[in-house]
Amino acid sequence: MAKTKPGKKDLDSYTIKGTNKVVKVGDCVLMWPMDSEKQPYVTRVEKIEADHRNNVKVWVRWYYRPEESIGGRRQFHGAKELFLSDHYDVQSAHTIEGKCVVHSFKNYAKLENVGAEDYFCRFEHKAAIGGFTPDRVVVYCKCEMPYNPDDLMVQCEGCKDCS
């Protein structure tokens, strides 16, 4: 991660403009794209820094949606599934619209109520080459299709086998 330059200082937190929501390093946040028709971008805050004029910048690590990756969205991808990428960037803190939570796959599957701010991640994505870690996931059916937490899996659509 970049070191703080002279005239700049690391911050412990940032309050989202127009709200009382406080963002800290490690939090996940929503950033709205210029095109209001698109879904918000999801990032994880890696560092918060202010310059001598108190302009606040955030170092972020981007999450990608399945359709933004090579291979696109597949049947087993959940509607709220994201991939943690190796794509880092610096953004103005003013572009942060709100906070969200990116759960592990296991914790997301246990949620009784999934809110608008809830997402999950089970893969890391190497943006430049399109690869994933892990490159395999646990499967729950004879057809070897990974589990989609949005679907109550009573009978597999692919092989019609009950699980």
Disulfide bonds with the S-S distance in Angstrom:
none
